[in-house]
Amino acid sequence: MDPAQIIRIKELLPTSLGSDEVKEQIAADILRRSIFSARMEDLRHLAVIRDVCAGVVAGEINQATARERLLASLARMGHSPLDGGGIANPASIRRLDLIIDTHRQMAASVANMAAETPATLEEWPAHELVRFVGRSMPRADWPQRWQSAAEAVGYEGVARHTARMVALKSSPIWQALGDGAGGFRDTLGNPYPPFAFNSGLSWADVSRDEAIELGLEWQTSASATVPAPSLSPSESDIADAVSRLGFDEDIFSDLA
């Protein structure tokens, strides 16, 4: 399944509540299998988000065209990028770019996980978290985030005695990082990049030889896989979440 297909099969999920309520009441797997935008309850606009994000990932449209289509949809609802309000404004260009980029990165990550085979895991058993995209104000706390996540999982599958952020692809650190271990609130709850909103960090494969040099140990198996997240929520999952999902605008930022 390619990234565009991953986006197109997602359900539309209107949002209304705050981020703390989401983390307490809504399972992360429902969020990752859905198309949503902070405090957006218009299903027609969510459908447009899904279509343009899939189009960008498939190479059918560029980012500028995607923004134009989203702005046209928002204009129907009475929203304009001139309304002010920063990223809390549904028609903010920064917000639109954030939505497109986040869905693009998530779909690419899930597609990569789904493509893993016993052979690729044997040759490339680990990931390194590295910066792929520059930011004007990059987050300086990634080492702290990594340390907190590693401690939360007892360093299971995590390379020690190195400043590099390297762990086995099967390590629970990736979920801990996405869950915001250590109290970080700007995370997405996913075990794959982006681990935080507007993050420019992603995975780079680490070879078997390099993983061994870093002290990582694992058992090989002809059936070894990295489970890809489920992507199709049941109707009951969606019905239960519709009236309770949302994010506080203050978790969005220029940081990455």
N, C-alpha and C positions, 0 to 999 in steps of 0.2 A: 504494500500500500504506500503510495507516494504522499508527500506533505499536503498537496492540494486535496486529495481524497480524504485525508485525515480531517481537514477543516470542514469539508462539505458534509460529512456524516454527523457532525456535532449538532446537538439539539439547541434550540433557542431558549434562553433562560432569563426572563425579566428579573431585575434587581430592585431592591428597595431599602434594605437595612444596612447597618454599619459593619465594619470589618471584624470587630470583636465578636459580634453575634454570629457572623459567618463561621469564624474559626471554632466557636463553641457548638454550633448547631448543624452546620452543613459539612458533609464529608468531602474531603479534598478530591476524591475521585469523581464526584458529581461536577465539581467546578471544572476539572480538566477535560471533561467530556462535553462541555457546554460552551456556547457563545454568549458572552455577557459583557456589559459595560456598566461602570459605576452609576447607580441610580437611574438606569434606563429600563423602562417598562414597556416601550413600544416595540411590539413584535416585528412590525414591518421594517423598522430601522435595524433591529438585530439581524434580520434576514439579509439586509444590504451589507452589514458588517461581514457576515459569513461569506457572501458572494465575492466582495472585493478582496478580502483576505485570501481566499482560495485563488482568485485571479492573479494576485500579485505573486503568490507562491508558485503558481503554474507558469508564470512568465507571460500571461495573456494580457496583463495591463501593468503599467508602472505605478510607482507610489503617487505621483501627481494625479493621475487619472483616478486612482482609488480615493484620494482626498476629495476630488471634485464630486464623485458620486455620493460620498458620505455627506458632504456639505449640502448637496441638493436634497438628500433625504431629511437632513436636520432642518433645512429651510422650510420644508413642508410642515414641520412641527413648531416653527416659529423661532428657531435658534439661529444665531449668526456668530461668526468669529469676532464680530465687532461688539458683542455684548459685554465683553470684559469678564472678569472673574477668574482669569488664569486657567489652569488646567481643570478647574471645577466646571468650566463652561463646556457643555457637550460638543460645541462646535470649535473649540480651541484647536488650532493646527497642531500644537504640541500633543494634545490629547489624542487627536486622530492618528498622528504618527506613532504614538505609543501603542495604541490599540493594534494597528497594522503590524508593527514590528514584534510585539509580544506574541501574537498569534502565529506569525511567520516563524519565529524562533522555536516556539513550542512544537509546532507541526514538524519542523525539521528534526528536532530532537527525538520525537516519538518515532518518526520514520527511521532514523538511524538505529534506535533501539530494536525496532521490529526487524531490521535487516541483519541483526547479529546472528551468527551461526556458530556451532562448536569450533569450526575451523578459524573464524575470525577471532573468537575469544582465546583460542590457543595462541595465536600469533600476536594479538593485541589485547591483553587481559585487563588493562587499566586505563583510566582517564586521568588527564591533568587538567585542572581548571586554570585557564589562561585568558588573557584579554585578547579579544578578536576585534573589538570596535573601540576606538578612542572616545573619551568624553571630556567635555570642558571642565567638569568638576567630578573626577572619578572618586568613588568611595575609597577611603583609606582604611576601612575596617575589614577587608576581606580576610586577612590573616587571622583576625580575631574571630570572625565568623567560622572560619575553617577549624580553628582550635576548639571553639565551643561545640561544633558539630562532632568533631573527632572524640572529644571527651564524653559527649552524650551517648556515643555508641561503643565506648570502651576501646577506641582505636581499631575496631574490627575492619580488617582489610585496608587500613590506612598506612601509608608510608610514614615512618618516623624519622627523626634525625635529619630532616631536610626542610628547607624553607619553601620548597615547591609543594603545591597542593595536588597530591597524587594519591589515588586510591583505586582499588580494584573496581571493575564495573559492577560487580555484585555487592559491593560494600553498602551497608545501611547509612553511611555518611551522606549519601546523596539525598536521601529522604530527609535526614535530619537538617541538612543545609536548607532544603526547600521549606521545611517547617519552621525555620527561624530559630533553631537551637541557640540558646543564649539570650533570648528575649527580643530578637529582631522582628519588627512588625511589617516590614515592606516586602516580605517573601510571598511566593505564589503557591506554596504547598505541594510543589511537584518535585519528583526525584530526578529532574533533568533541567537543563538550561532553558530559559533564563531562571535563575533561582530567586531573583528579586526584580521588581519593576524597573524597567529601563536599564537593565544591566548589560554591559558590553562584554561580559565574560562568558566563555563557552568551553566545550570539551575539546581536547586534543588527544588522540590515541597515544598510548604508551606501549612500546613493544615488550615482548616477553623478556628479552635480555635486559632491558633497562629496568623493568619491574623487579627482576631478580636482584639487580645491582642496588636497588633502593630498599631491599630487604622484604619485599612482599612475597607471601607464600600462598598457594592455592592448590586445590586438587583439580586435576583435569578430568573431564568426563566426555564421552562421545555424545552425551545428550545435554551437555551444558548449554544454558541459554541465559539471557538477561530478560526476564519477563517484561514485555511492553505493557504499558497501562491500558486498561480497558477503555474503550472509546464510545460505547453505546449504552447510555443510561436507560433504565427501564422507565415506562410511563409513570409508575408510582414514585420513582426517585424524583422525577421532574415535578410532578404534582406536589410532592411534599416540600420541595425547595422553592418553588416559584414565589411564594409570599414572604419568604424569609431571607432572601439573598441580597447582598449589597456590600459596597466597600466605602469607607470614609475617604474623601478626596485627599486628606493630608498624607496618605501613604504614597501618593505619586510625587516624584521629585525629579530634579535634573541629575541626581546622583546615580552612579552606576558601579 
